[in-house]
Amino acid sequence: MSRISVRGFAVASATAVTTVGAVVGVASGSTPAVDDNNFEATAADTTLLADIPAGQQAQVQTASLTQQADAQASAADTAAKKSVEEAARIQAAKDAKSKKAAAEDKLEQERKAKKAKEAEERASRSSVRSASSFAQQGSYTVAEIQAIARQIVPADQFQCFSNIVNVESSWNYRASNPSSGAYGLVQALPGSKMASAGADWQTNPATQIKWGLSYMNGAKYGSPCGAWSFWQANHWY
């Protein structure tokens, strides 16, 4: 009875004792008090590992071990999946937090840039307002006229203003168009329109620049750059 299970060993032993008792009873002339049904049931229940042929016992044990290994592998796989899912959830939370921080930082940078630009524009407008008067000269060079213009025209609009003056008068504040009557740096038509900016509009480039800037900032163009865009499309403004 090698390799017999504990349960099988106990049942087989009980059966053996019962069988011996029955034999002794017969020998003594007494009738054994044995329940035939119980005896048959007990005998039938003894077919365990010891009753399996020796060549098949290893297969039975291997099958049992395989089932245990499969169960352990399944449990390990489930645990691994849960671990991966938890790691993914944690990483997703970190990524979302990082993205939110980056978005907030970007908004803050944009806010600061906008604030700085507004401050610059305010300073530029203040500079324009403070440049309300210039000592008039008998004549002006192109460099002097451009220097005056830089004090009057906002910095972010100066290049557009300069482009228009270049094509209209080449920075000649006495330029006159005999056929149309346009006059001055910005070729006001008629030139007398510039009197609204100063009585010296014919001889003072600062007055012409002030009027020209006001004209370009009007409802039609909105700014010197707006006027320049129109000029490029139509070759007049």
C-alpha positions as CSV (number, residue, x, y, z in Angstrom):
1,M,0.0,0.0,0.0
2,S,2.7,2.4,-0.8
3,R,1.8,6.1,-1.7
4,I,-1.8,5.5,-0.4
5,S,-3.6,8.6,0.7
6,V,-4.5,9.1,4.4
7,R,-8.2,8.7,3.6
8,G,-7.6,5.6,1.6
9,F,-5.4,4.1,4.3
10,A,-8.0,4.7,7.0
11,V,-10.8,3.1,4.9
12,A,-8.7,0.1,3.9
13,S,-7.7,-0.5,7.6
14,A,-11.3,-0.3,8.8
15,T,-12.3,-2.8,6.1
16,A,-9.5,-5.1,7.1
17,V,-10.6,-5.1,10.7
18,T,-14.2,-5.7,9.8
19,T,-13.2,-8.6,7.6
20,V,-11.0,-10.2,10.4
21,G,-13.9,-9.9,12.8
22,A,-16.2,-11.7,10.5
23,V,-13.8,-14.6,10.1
24,V,-13.3,-14.9,13.9
25,G,-17.0,-14.9,14.5
26,V,-17.5,-17.7,12.0
27,A,-14.7,-19.8,13.6
28,S,-16.3,-19.4,17.1
29,G,-19.7,-20.4,15.8
30,S,-21.3,-17.0,16.3
31,T,-23.0,-14.9,13.6
32,P,-21.0,-11.8,12.8
33,A,-22.9,-8.6,13.3
34,V,-21.9,-7.0,10.1
35,D,-24.1,-4.9,7.9
36,D,-23.7,-6.2,4.4
37,N,-24.6,-2.9,2.8
38,N,-22.1,-1.0,4.9
39,F,-19.4,-3.6,4.1
40,E,-20.1,-3.3,0.3
41,A,-20.1,0.5,0.5
42,T,-16.9,0.5,2.5
43,A,-15.2,-1.9,0.2
44,A,-16.2,0.2,-2.8
45,D,-14.9,3.4,-1.3
46,T,-11.3,1.9,-1.1
47,T,-10.6,2.6,-4.8
48,L,-8.1,5.4,-4.2
49,L,-4.5,6.2,-5.2
50,A,-3.4,2.7,-3.9
51,D,-5.9,1.0,-6.2
52,I,-4.7,2.9,-9.3
53,P,-2.1,0.9,-11.3
54,A,1.4,2.0,-10.5
55,G,2.0,3.2,-14.1
56,Q,-0.9,5.6,-13.9
57,Q,-0.2,7.1,-10.5
58,A,2.4,9.5,-11.9
59,Q,0.0,10.7,-14.5
60,V,-2.7,11.4,-11.9
61,Q,-0.2,13.3,-9.7
62,T,1.1,15.2,-12.8
63,A,-2.4,16.2,-13.8
64,S,-3.1,17.5,-10.3
65,L,0.2,19.5,-10.3
66,T,-0.7,20.9,-13.7
67,Q,-4.1,22.1,-12.5
68,Q,-2.4,23.8,-9.5
69,A,0.2,25.4,-11.7
70,D,-2.6,26.7,-14.1
71,A,-4.5,28.1,-11.2
72,Q,-1.4,29.9,-9.8
73,A,-0.5,31.2,-13.3
74,S,-4.1,32.5,-13.8
75,A,-3.9,34.3,-10.4
76,A,-0.5,35.7,-11.2
77,D,-1.8,37.0,-14.6
78,T,-4.8,38.6,-13.0
79,A,-2.5,40.3,-10.4
80,A,-0.2,41.5,-13.2
81,K,-3.0,43.0,-15.2
82,K,-4.3,44.8,-12.2
83,S,-0.8,46.1,-11.5
84,V,-0.5,47.3,-15.1
85,E,-3.9,49.0,-15.0
86,E,-3.1,50.7,-11.7
87,A,0.3,52.0,-13.1
88,A,-1.5,53.2,-16.2
89,R,-4.1,55.1,-14.1
90,I,-1.4,56.7,-12.0
91,Q,0.6,57.7,-15.1
92,A,-2.5,59.1,-16.8
93,A,-3.2,61.2,-13.7
94,K,0.4,62.5,-13.7
95,D,0.1,63.3,-17.4
96,A,-3.1,65.2,-16.9
97,K,-1.6,67.2,-14.1
98,S,1.4,68.0,-16.2
99,K,-0.7,69.1,-19.1
100,K,-2.9,71.3,-16.9
101,A,0.2,72.9,-15.4
102,A,1.7,73.5,-18.8
103,A,-1.6,75.1,-20.1
104,E,-1.8,77.3,-17.0
105,D,1.9,78.3,-17.5
106,K,1.2,79.1,-21.2
107,L,-1.8,81.3,-20.3
108,E,0.2,83.1,-17.7
109,Q,3.0,83.8,-20.2
110,E,0.4,85.0,-22.7
111,R,-1.1,87.2,-20.1
112,K,2.3,88.7,-19.2
113,A,3.1,89.3,-22.9
114,K,-0.2,91.0,-23.5
115,K,0.3,93.2,-20.5
116,A,3.8,94.1,-21.6
117,K,2.5,94.9,-25.1
118,E,-0.3,97.1,-23.7
119,A,2.3,98.9,-21.5
120,E,4.5,99.5,-24.6
121,E,1.5,100.8,-26.6
122,R,0.5,103.1,-23.8
123,A,4.1,104.4,-23.6
124,S,4.1,104.8,-27.3
125,R,0.9,106.8,-27.3
126,S,2.1,108.9,-24.4
127,S,5.3,109.6,-26.4
128,V,3.1,110.6,-29.4
129,R,1.0,113.0,-27.2
130,S,4.1,114.6,-25.7
131,A,5.6,115.2,-29.1
132,S,3.0,117.9,-29.8
133,S,5.4,120.7,-30.8
134,F,8.7,120.9,-32.7
135,A,10.8,123.9,-33.3
136,Q,10.3,124.8,-36.9
137,Q,13.3,125.0,-39.2
138,G,13.9,126.7,-42.5
139,S,14.6,123.3,-44.1
140,Y,14.8,119.6,-43.2
141,T,16.8,116.7,-44.3
142,V,15.2,113.3,-44.9
143,A,16.9,112.0,-41.7
144,E,15.5,114.8,-39.7
145,I,12.0,114.3,-41.0
146,Q,12.2,110.6,-40.3
147,A,13.4,111.3,-36.8
148,I,10.3,113.5,-36.2
149,A,8.1,110.8,-37.6
150,R,9.5,108.3,-35.2
151,Q,8.5,110.6,-32.3
152,I,4.9,110.9,-33.6
153,V,4.0,107.5,-35.2
154,P,3.7,104.5,-32.9
155,A,6.7,102.2,-33.2
156,D,4.6,99.2,-34.4
157,Q,3.1,101.3,-37.2
158,F,6.1,103.3,-38.3
159,Q,7.3,100.9,-41.0
160,C,3.9,101.0,-42.7
161,F,3.7,104.8,-42.4
162,S,7.3,105.0,-43.8
163,N,6.3,102.7,-46.8
164,I,3.5,105.0,-47.8
165,V,5.6,108.2,-47.5
166,N,8.3,106.5,-49.6
167,V,6.0,105.8,-52.5
168,E,4.0,109.0,-52.2
169,S,6.8,111.7,-51.7
170,S,10.1,110.0,-51.0
171,W,10.1,112.0,-47.7
172,N,9.9,115.3,-49.5
173,Y,7.7,117.5,-47.4
174,R,7.4,120.1,-50.3
175,A,6.4,117.5,-52.9
176,S,3.6,118.7,-55.1
177,N,1.6,117.0,-57.8
178,P,0.8,119.6,-60.4
179,S,-2.0,117.6,-62.0
180,S,-4.0,116.6,-58.9
181,G,-2.9,119.2,-56.4
182,A,-1.8,116.6,-53.8
183,Y,0.9,118.0,-51.5
184,G,3.4,117.1,-48.8
185,L,4.8,113.9,-47.3
186,V,1.6,111.9,-47.5
187,Q,0.2,113.7,-50.6
188,A,-2.9,115.1,-49.0
189,L,-5.5,115.9,-51.7
190,P,-6.0,118.8,-51.7
191,G,-3.0,119.8,-49.6
192,S,-5.1,122.4,-47.8
193,K,-6.7,119.5,-45.8
194,M,-3.7,119.5,-43.6
195,A,-4.6,122.9,-42.3
196,S,-6.7,121.1,-39.7
197,A,-3.4,119.9,-38.1
198,G,-1.7,123.4,-38.3
199,A,-1.5,126.5,-40.3
200,D,2.1,125.8,-41.1
201,W,1.2,122.6,-43.1
202,Q,3.1,123.7,-46.2
203,T,6.5,124.1,-44.5
204,N,6.4,122.0,-41.3
205,P,6.8,118.2,-41.8
206,A,5.7,117.6,-38.2
207,T,2.3,119.1,-39.1
208,Q,2.1,117.0,-42.2
209,I,3.0,113.8,-40.3
210,K,0.4,114.5,-37.6
211,W,-2.3,115.0,-40.2
212,G,-1.2,111.9,-42.2
213,L,-1.2,109.7,-39.1
214,S,-4.7,111.0,-38.2
215,Y,-5.9,110.3,-41.7
216,M,-4.5,106.7,-41.7
217,N,-6.0,106.0,-38.3
218,G,-9.4,107.0,-39.5
219,A,-12.4,104.7,-40.0
220,K,-11.5,103.8,-43.5
221,Y,-8.1,102.1,-42.7
222,G,-7.8,102.0,-38.9
223,S,-4.0,102.4,-38.9
224,P,-1.0,103.1,-41.1
225,C,-0.6,99.3,-41.7
226,G,-4.3,99.2,-42.7
227,A,-3.7,102.1,-45.1
228,W,-0.5,100.4,-46.5
229,S,-2.4,97.1,-47.2
230,F,-5.0,99.1,-49.1
231,W,-2.3,101.0,-51.0
232,Q,-0.6,97.7,-52.0
233,A,-3.8,96.4,-53.5
234,N,-4.9,99.7,-55.2
235,H,-1.7,101.8,-55.5
236,W,-3.5,104.7,-53.9
237,Y,-5.1,105.4,-50.5
